[in-house]
Amino acid sequence: MAKPLVEVIEFLKDFGFFDIVLPFLLIFAVTFAVLEKTEIFGKDKKNINSMIAFVMGLLFVTVPKVVSVVQEALPNIGVMLIVLMSFMILVGFFVSHKEGKHFFEEQSALKWIFIIVVLVGTTIIFLDALGWWENIWGGAENFWSSTLGVTIVFLAIIVGAILFIAKDKGGGNKSSE
């Protein structure tokens, strides 16, 4: 016996809800929000912003390859966000914060690490959805296993060690005036 909710989902798939309606609504909402926030066309121009967002949404759904890339990438981005939020919850559980000051405001380096992880992760997810990641990773894998790649890593480690050892710790006498 088929379950009613499964039948509804199958009906929505057949209707094109996931291929046309949801991607259109996503692009429309994001475009409209960006236009409203940036006020490119001026303040209180909702009619112009909504028309442009409507056209962008329609143009977006007319390219099936782009829609399929977004459909493949968004679930992976959702998983990445769940992992990052879980990590942030654990950090918040084990680290107390001062009154009025959040942990990630105090630890700006950690905040930037999170930003870089999100940017790199999102880039990799979209490259994979486009089918380009395998070409890039395969080429990089061959490069890093070559003599040139190993030499670059070795030189980077040496330069990093020299810079780490030679940097001023802040307690030394910089100049004798």
N, C-alpha and C positions, 0 to 999 in steps of 0.2 A: 504494500500500500504506500503510495507516494505521500509525502508530507506536504501540507499546504504551503508552508513557507518556502520549501524547495521549489515547488511549482511556481510560486510567485517570482522567485529569483530567476528561474528558467524563462518565464514569460518576459521579465525585464531584459534579460540577455537577448532574447529573440527580437524584442521590440527595439533594441539598440540603445537602451538606457545607459549602459556602461560604456558604449563606444561613441555615443553622440552627446547625450544629455549631460551626463556628469562631467566629461571633459570640457564641454561648453560652459557649464556653470562654474567650474574651477577657474578657467581662464578669464571669464567675465568678472568674477568676484575679485580675483587678484589684480587684474588690470584696472578695474574701477577703484579699488582701494588705493593702488599706487597713484592713480591720477588725482584722487581726492586728497591724498596726503601731500603730494608734491605741488598741487595747485598750478600745474603747467599752463592751463588755459585760463587761470584766474580763480578768484575766490567765488564760491557759490555757483559753480558751473556744472551742476549735477546732470543737466540734460545733455550737455556736450560730452562729459565724461562717460555717461552711461551709453551714449550712441557709439563712441569710440570703443568702449569695452565690448559692446554687443558685436560690432564688426570684427574686432580681434578674436572674440570667441568663435564666431562663425567661420572666419578664415582658418582658425586653428583646427577645427573639426573636419575641414575639407581635405586635410593631408593625413591619410591613415597612418603613415609611417611615424609621424610626430606623435599622434595619439597613442600608438602602440608603445613608443618609447616612454611616454609619461605613465601609461598603465603598468609598464614593467618596473619603472623606477620608483614610483610612489610607495608601493608596499615595502620596498627595501629601505627607503628613507624613514618610513614609520618604524621599522624594526630598529634602525640606528638611533632614532629619537628615544625609543623605549629603553634601549641599553644605556644611553647617555643620562636619561632622567633617573634610571635606577641607580646609576653610579652617583649622581648628584644627591639623591635621597640618602644613600649610604654615607656619603661625605657629611651631609647635614646631620645625620644621626650620631656620628662619632665626634664631630667637631662643634664646639659651642661657639656662638658668635656674641660679640659685644652688643649692647643695647643700641639699636638704631643702625647697626652696621652688619651687613651680611657677609658671610665667609668669602664669597666670590668677589665682593667689592674690596675686601681686605687683601686678597690674594690675586692681584691683577695678572700675575704671570700664569696662574692656573686658568684664569678666565681666557687669556689669549691661547693657551694650549687647547682648551675646549673649542674655541673658535676655529683654530687651525685644523683640529681633528674633524670638525663638522664640515669645513670647506673641502678638505681632502676626501673625506668619506662621500660627500655628495658628488664631487667630481668623478670619483671612481664609479659610483653607482650609475651615473648618467653615461659615462663612457662604456660601461658594461651593457647598459640597456641599448646603446647604439651599436654594439658589437665591435667597438674599437679597442676595448681593454685588452683583449687577447693579443692583438697585434702589438700594442704598446708594451705589454708585460713580456711577451715573447722576445721582442727586440731588446728590452732592458735586461732580461735574464741572460741573453747571450752577451750583452755588453759587460755586465758585472762579472761574468765568469771569464772574460778575456783578460789578457795581461794589462791592457790599458785601464780597464775598470778597477782591477786590484791595485794598480799603481796609484790611481786617483784616490782611492779610499785610504791607502797607506799614507800618502802625502797629506791628506786632510786630517788624519789622526795626528801626524807629527806637528802640523801647523797649529791644530787645536791645543795640543799639549804645550807647545811653546807659548802660545797666547795665554793659556791658563796659568802657567808658571810665572810668566813675566808681568802679568797685570798687577797694578797697584792695589793693595788691600785696603787703602784708605788710611792706614795708620803710619805709613812711612813718610819721610821727609822728601817732598817733591823737588824742592830747589833750595839752594843755600843763598839767601838774599843778604 
